[in-house]
Amino acid sequence: MRIASLKHHTESASLSIENWQIEPAQHWGIFSTHSHAASLLVRILSGELEPAHGKIHELPQRVACISLHEQQRLLDLELEKDDSDYLDRIDYGSTVEALVLEAGCPEAELDALLDKADLGQLRHRGFRQLSTGETRRVMLARALAAAPELLILDEPYAGLDLAHRKALSLLLEELSEQMQLLIVTSREDELPPFITHVALFDEQQLSQTLTHEAWLTHPVMAQMKALSEQKSDAMLALVQAHQTAHDYPNPLVEMHDVKVEYVGATIFTGVNWQIEQGQHWQVRGPNGCGKSTLLGLILGDHPQCYSNDIRVLGMKRGSGETIWDVKKHIGVVSSALHLQYRVSCPALDVLLSGFYDSIGLYQQPSQREIQLAREWLSLLEMTALEKVSFRELDYGQQRLLLIGRALIKQPALLILDEPYQGLDFLSRKLVFRALNRIASTGLSQLLYVTHHEEDTLDAIQNFVDFEAEPSGGYRVHLQTSSTVI
């Protein structure tokens, strides 16, 4: 495959490639200092976009793509088919096996493909019942169902727990013998050993191609780490400059003998947990164990929060408080919020919506709020995108805006469920450093979920661990400093 004089431009990004030769026996890693360049490349190579100028020669006929963008697009299609209003039950969407069959998997090969993606036990589960990691495995199965000659994987490990990241690495090793792979990643340790070459993209263009061995000693990592440190200082300064005093009750959150169960299945039971003032917590556990469910009980997004004994910021769930009474003191970043944020409001309004806990902006903001939102846009290097629709931005740009939306109101509690998903290397390091400093200086209290050990924050000393029970469901262990409950 050869790409010659390719140029493409959208409202939010530009991409230019003068000449790029990809031989059939080569597997490429793609590293971009800005997520929008990689996102445009993936959409062009997968056939979603036609380049405005230039040619792609000898592109394989069967190309499949796994990306957060594709995952979001599948959810949109599933929501369009939601029949809950016409049924006497909630429509959770197409089942896992139906989605894989729909992608072209022959009936005779379905069981083997579901096993390969570790989806056998989830085959009858609706798409909208799946965790982020489980959804990613569905996207993998759908891509493989197409029997591609070229497989493009954009952040393939995003949302996967440790066990499934290891399993994916083994599977990719196997697939590298059967098809050509292009792997886009923002994490330096996620390029498999079979990768032969690396393409390095800057903000707008392919800047360099090199062998995998040469990439391992490339100075770009050290340069971006230094830059992220400077920018995290600026983010912390912006948060501190607009800090306001609040008097919150202690503890911030109380749970007494909390359980979540559905017909025929217990998710977890017997959770007794308090979040004291000044504490930061990390929630750990495998895909599908109930981490996001636990956070949803605090936010009020899960219906069983009202059948349990839960207090948040001194308010008992079900005692007459509204969901907004609680949410106005909580900032949240999660894959669920990202997928729900389906409105076409401009980038500035996304930040402003953080003051009102809304998806989209439906109130008139003050001049002070508008000015602060513009300061956040400048910090995130998105000033030129102020009027660009959220839906027109790439996934990484959208995620950065949602992080700014959570931080802009100085919340008492900051809930971060896989916050770095979709971020490029520089943005990930920037947000990581800023969150660590926000936690260590006590500007907000953090509830934090990540599957990557390297993303553990030094400022967090308390942990919620989900461990599988032999009889089904999960047991929750609480660890405060050296004490296990």
HELIX and SHEET records of a PDB file:
HELIX    1   1 SER A   35  LEU A   45  1                                  11    
HELIX    2   2 LEU A   68  GLU A   80  1                                  13    
HELIX    3   3 SER A   84  TYR A   86  5                                   3    
HELIX    4   4 VAL A   96  GLU A  102  1                                   7    
HELIX    5   5 GLU A  107  GLU A  109  5                                   3    
HELIX    6   6 LEU A  110  LYS A  116  1                                   7    
HELIX    7   7 GLY A  120  LEU A  122  5                                   3    
HELIX    8   8 PHE A  127  GLN A  129  5                                   3    
HELIX    9   9 THR A  132  ALA A  145  1                                  14    
HELIX   10  10 LEU A  162  LEU A  175  1                                  14    
HELIX   11  11 GLU A  188  GLU A  190  5                                   3    
HELIX   12  12 HIS A  212  TRP A  215  1                                   4    
HELIX   13  13 VAL A  220  ALA A  241  1                                  22    
HELIX   14  14 LYS A  291  LEU A  299  1                                   9    
HELIX   15  15 PRO A  303  SER A  307  5                                   5    
HELIX   16  16 ILE A  323  LYS A  327  1                                   5    
HELIX   17  17 SER A  335  GLN A  340  1                                   6    
HELIX   18  18 ALA A  347  LEU A  352  1                                   6    
HELIX   19  19 SER A  353  PHE A  355  5                                   3    
HELIX   20  20 GLN A  367  LEU A  379  1                                  13    
HELIX   21  21 THR A  383  LEU A  385  5                                   3    
HELIX   22  22 PHE A  390  GLU A  392  5                                   3    
HELIX   23  23 TYR A  395  LEU A  407  1                                  13    
HELIX   24  24 PHE A  425  SER A  440  1                                  16    
HELIX   25  25 GLU A  453  ASP A  455  5                                   3    
SHEET    1   A 3 SER A  14  GLN A  21  0                                        
SHEET    2   A 3 ARG A   2  HIS A   9 -1                                        
SHEET    3   A 3 HIS A  53  HIS A  57 -1                                        
SHEET    1   B 6 VAL A  63  ILE A  66  0                                        
SHEET    2   B 6 LEU A 150  ASP A 154  1                                        
SHEET    3   B 6 GLN A 180  VAL A 184  1                                        
SHEET    4   B 6 TRP A  28  SER A  32  1                                        
SHEET    5   B 6 HIS A 197  PHE A 201  1                                        
SHEET    6   B 6 LEU A 206  THR A 211 -1                                        
SHEET    1   C 4 ALA A 265  ILE A 275  0                                        
SHEET    2   C 4 VAL A 253  TYR A 262 -1                                        
SHEET    3   C 4 ASP A 309  VAL A 312 -1                                        
SHEET    4   C 4 MET A 315  LYS A 316 -1                                        
SHEET    1   D 7 ILE A 330  VAL A 333  0                                        
SHEET    2   D 7 LEU A 413  ASP A 417  1                                        
SHEET    3   D 7 GLN A 445  VAL A 449  1                                        
SHEET    4   D 7 TRP A 281  ARG A 284  1                                        
SHEET    5   D 7 ASN A 462  ALA A 468  1                                        
SHEET    6   D 7 TYR A 474  THR A 480 -1                                        
SHEET    7   D 7 THR A 483  VAL A 484 -1                                        
END                                                                             
